[in-house]
């Protein structure tokens, strides 16, 4: 619950209907009011872009891209790189959360017309006040789901980076004493096998 504090020279009047307030007489006037406890501000961050037709594209998750189709009132997920079982599991978890939160209709979750995509139809809001902020509330739900997934994909990214570092910058235990070997057109003692029977499919005895 937020508390607003205003400090100034002008006299301040404290509304009687708030029931909470502090007033100090003197050159500086201090006013403390408590707003409606049923109203609160929600802040979240998303890597989001608006398409030419008004659709909202979200790119925060490393496995999938999420598209909130404003006109068609549906949510579609697309594989970011490859359509694997991991990608399907990620899309399925998002749809399951939105279904439980009452955002999409459970009987509309299905595969999209793009390979590896998954989609669900948004439910229509009956409350007029909530309907005005419909897409903001949906984006907030998607943001909360991404934050719940963040420890998972950040761990995967850290592991992959650690594996790459172990290959490109090995320690003394996993490296040879040769150091940096200079580049050369021909190296080693084994000649590459180019001509002979096997490359041409024949066998000679």
Secondary structure, DSSP 8 states (H G I E B T S, - for coil): --EEEEEESS-----TTS----B--SSSEEEEEE--TT---------EEE-TTS-EEE--SSSEEEEEETTTTEEEEEESS---HHHHHHHHHHHHHHHHTTSB-GGG-EE-SSTT-EEEEB-----HHHHHTHHHHHHHHHHHHHHHHHHHHHHHHHHHHHHHHHHHS--GGGS-TT-S----SS-SSS----SSTGGGT----
